[in-house]
Amino acid sequence: MTDSKPVGVALLGYGTVGEAVYRLLAENRHHFVQRIGGDIEVRGVAVNDASKPRDGVPAELLTDDAVGLVERDDVDIVVEVIGGIDYPREIVLKALQAGKSVVTANKALVAAHSAELAAAADEAGVDLYYEAAVAAAIPVLGPLRRSLAGDQVKSVMGIVNGTTNFILDAMESTGASYDEMLAEAMRLGYAEADPTADVEGHDAASKAAILASLAFHTRVSYDDVYCEGISHITAEDIEAAKTAGYVIKLLAICERIVDAEGVEKVSARVHPTLVPKDHPLASVKKSFNAIFVDAEAAGQLMFYGNGAGGNPTASAVLGDLVGAARNKVHGGRAPGESTYANLPLADFGEVPTRYHLDMEVNDRVGVLADVAQQFAQRGISLLTVRQEGSDNGARLVVVTHAAREADLADTAESLKSLDAVKSVNNVIRLEG
């Protein structure tokens, strides 16, 4: 240990994550002291109602004045685990402007305001850490920021929302409907009372923005991410995917692509995706997360583990806290925001992908030729075509080769107007 004064910490929020951070910090304080090289002390805990007792927290540490707490002279690091965007943004900016390093688990805040927060941290010469903002305890942001800093990342693709993965995995294993498995996820505590952010892909889109920004050294915000949820996925879709050798996962997909004019661009998207059963991401079960990184020199890497929960998220928060505290004791800063590449963002219609189309058609000669012509007119080649009888005529399942999203979407719409096609049951993108 050094003779330096203790590192003062302000904790903002005392929900599931905040409680775990405070408890683990108290239980393991001796270890943290050894790792940091100096002592660490919690100066205060900001909550909505300071009169309400919190187990294990001395009453004198509780305050409802978050601004006053972060601006105190004896606070060096602010840990924000409140959630939301507007209020945390105000408090975090005040902390940074007051010369305090910040550790946050708030993916929505980082995805929406990374540029503003990074600029404030740079101006004050302090740290901004947010490892816990993506996939909780899974260490993926650190490797992207540091370990792969000497490499060229080509793509990052992963399951970054445990609620949706639990629902889709349960639908596959039980044959139940989306509504049934959503209700089960809520009963077990995997889904919030209002699950919209999870099931409509918004949570994953925030994480995709953060992953793309770090991977490609280009600022990507939440609004730049194409977002589609899983609420329209049916038990029939799950069964059709299983029959064809796929599983359906909600994936965050971030890529470095080259457009038709040879311009390198960045794409970030979230949507239900067919994944081949032999792909590593297909084996990710229940509420677990996994991120698959493809880099030019390192090759393919996969990070897997608990992507949510109090203790896993607190683990990542405390890892960042140790790093920020070590910098306070010994001097130095963590790597800041890197946007040197500043690549243009691709329009979603430019993105190359593949489609799996399931449709009901008339069982007559020439139907396949009529359908194939729609793809050929747009320069899209077919990988596989499977036709089988059904009660209403015939079922036709088509898997395409890679093509522009805009061309594939236009083809899918044109098929609905063909006399030979009774209905297009579903269109799901395919990766891996």
VENHU-V597143 format. One record per residue. N is the residue number from 1. D_CENTER is the distance of its C-alpha to the mean C-alpha in Angstrom with 1 decimal. Layout:
[[N	D_CENTER] [N	D_CENTER]]
This chain:
[[1	38.0] [2	39.0] [3	41.1] [4	38.5] [5	37.7] [6	34.9] [7	31.4] [8	30.9] [9	27.6] [10	26.7] [11	24.2] [12	22.8] [13	22.0] [14	23.3] [15	21.2] [16	19.8] [17	17.9] [18	20.7] [19	23.3] [20	21.8] [21	21.6] [22	25.2] [23	26.5] [24	25.2] [25	26.3] [26	29.8] [27	30.0] [28	29.2] [29	30.7] [30	33.3] [31	30.8] [32	28.8] [33	32.1] [34	32.9] [35	29.6] [36	29.8] [37	33.5] [38	34.2] [39	33.9] [40	31.1] [41	31.8] [42	30.0] [43	31.9] [44	30.5] [45	27.9] [46	27.2] [47	27.0] [48	28.0] [49	31.3] [50	32.9] [51	35.8] [52	33.8] [53	34.1] [54	31.0] [55	31.8] [56	32.4] [57	32.0] [58	35.4] [59	36.3] [60	37.1] [61	33.5] [62	32.1] [63	32.0] [64	30.9] [65	31.3] [66	28.0] [67	29.3] [68	32.4] [69	30.6] [70	28.4] [71	31.5] [72	33.7] [73	35.4] [74	34.7] [75	30.8] [76	29.2] [77	25.5] [78	23.5] [79	20.7] [80	18.7] [81	17.1] [82	18.3] [83	15.3] [84	15.7] [85	16.3] [86	20.0] [87	21.8] [88	19.5] [89	19.6] [90	23.4] [91	23.7] [92	21.4] [93	23.4] [94	26.6] [95	25.7] [96	24.9] [97	28.0] [98	30.0] [99	29.2] [100	26.9] [101	23.9] [102	20.7] [103	18.1] [104	15.3] [105	12.4] [106	11.6] [107	8.3] [108	10.1] [109	13.1] [110	11.8] [111	10.1] [112	13.4] [113	15.9] [114	15.1] [115	18.3] [116	20.5] [117	19.3] [118	19.7] [119	23.1] [120	24.2] [121	23.4] [122	25.2] [123	28.1] [124	28.6] [125	28.1] [126	25.6] [127	22.3] [128	18.8] [129	16.4] [130	12.8] [131	11.8] [132	11.0] [133	8.3] [134	5.6] [135	6.9] [136	10.2] [137	13.1] [138	11.7] [139	13.0] [140	10.9] [141	11.1] [142	14.8] [143	15.6] [144	14.1] [145	16.0] [146	19.1] [147	19.7] [148	18.8] [149	20.4] [150	23.4] [151	21.8] [152	20.5] [153	17.0] [154	17.3] [155	13.9] [156	10.5] [157	9.5] [158	7.8] [159	7.3] [160	4.3] [161	6.4] [162	10.0] [163	11.9] [164	11.6] [165	12.2] [166	15.1] [167	16.6] [168	16.5] [169	17.9] [170	20.5] [171	21.5] [172	22.2] [173	24.1] [174	26.1] [175	26.5] [176	25.8] [177	24.6] [178	21.2] [179	23.0] [180	24.5] [181	21.3] [182	19.6] [183	22.7] [184	22.5] [185	18.9] [186	20.2] [187	23.4] [188	21.7] [189	19.4] [190	16.1] [191	15.8] [192	16.9] [193	20.2] [194	18.5] [195	15.5] [196	14.9] [197	11.6] [198	10.3] [199	12.6] [200	12.6] [201	9.0] [202	8.9] [203	6.4] [204	3.7] [205	5.8] [206	5.9] [207	3.0] [208	4.7] [209	7.7] [210	7.7] [211	7.4] [212	10.0] [213	12.1] [214	12.6] [215	13.1] [216	15.5] [217	17.2] [218	16.7] [219	15.6] [220	12.9] [221	12.3] [222	10.5] [223	13.8] [224	13.6] [225	10.9] [226	12.6] [227	11.3] [228	13.1] [229	12.8] [230	14.8] [231	17.7] [232	20.1] [233	19.7] [234	23.1] [235	24.7] [236	26.7] [237	23.6] [238	22.5] [239	26.1] [240	26.6] [241	23.6] [242	25.0] [243	28.4] [244	27.2] [245	25.5] [246	21.9] [247	19.2] [248	16.7] [249	13.0] [250	10.2] [251	8.5] [252	6.2] [253	9.2] [254	10.3] [255	14.0] [256	17.2] [257	19.7] [258	23.4] [259	24.9] [260	28.3] [261	30.0] [262	28.6] [263	26.2] [264	23.1] [265	20.0] [266	16.2] [267	14.2] [268	10.6] [269	10.2] [270	8.7] [271	11.6] [272	13.5] [273	14.7] [274	17.8] [275	17.4] [276	20.8] [277	21.8] [278	22.6] [279	19.2] [280	17.5] [281	14.4] [282	16.9] [283	18.2] [284	15.1] [285	16.6] [286	16.4] [287	13.4] [288	12.5] [289	9.3] [290	10.0] [291	9.1] [292	12.1] [293	13.4] [294	16.6] [295	18.8] [296	22.4] [297	24.2] [298	22.0] [299	21.3] [300	18.7] [301	16.8] [302	14.6] [303	12.9] [304	13.2] [305	13.6] [306	13.1] [307	9.6] [308	11.2] [309	14.8] [310	17.3] [311	18.6] [312	15.5] [313	13.8] [314	17.3] [315	17.7] [316	15.1] [317	16.6] [318	20.0] [319	19.3] [320	18.5] [321	21.6] [322	23.8] [323	22.9] [324	23.6] [325	26.8] [326	28.0] [327	27.9] [328	29.8] [329	32.4] [330	32.9] [331	31.9] [332	29.4] [333	25.8] [334	22.4] [335	21.2] [336	20.4] [337	18.4] [338	19.2] [339	19.5] [340	22.7] [341	21.8] [342	21.1] [343	20.6] [344	20.9] [345	18.1] [346	18.9] [347	19.8] [348	18.0] [349	21.5] [350	22.0] [351	19.1] [352	20.7] [353	19.7] [354	21.7] [355	22.7] [356	23.9] [357	26.4] [358	28.4] [359	31.5] [360	34.9] [361	37.8] [362	41.6] [363	43.3] [364	45.6] [365	46.5] [366	44.6] [367	41.4] [368	39.4] [369	41.0] [370	40.1] [371	36.4] [372	36.4] [373	38.1] [374	35.2] [375	32.9] [376	35.6] [377	36.3] [378	32.9] [379	33.0] [380	30.6] [381	31.7] [382	31.2] [383	30.1] [384	31.4] [385	33.3] [386	34.1] [387	36.7] [388	38.0] [389	40.2] [390	39.2] [391	41.2] [392	40.6] [393	41.5] [394	39.0] [395	35.3] [396	33.9] [397	30.6] [398	29.6] [399	27.0] [400	27.0] [401	26.7] [402	24.2] [403	25.0] [404	23.8] [405	21.6] [406	24.3] [407	27.1] [408	25.5] [409	24.7] [410	28.3] [411	29.7] [412	28.0] [413	29.6] [414	32.9] [415	33.1] [416	33.1] [417	36.4] [418	38.2] [419	41.2] [420	40.4] [421	37.0] [422	37.1] [423	33.4] [424	30.0] [425	28.4] [426	24.8] [427	22.9] [428	19.8] [429	18.3] [430	18.7] [431	17.1] [432	18.2]]
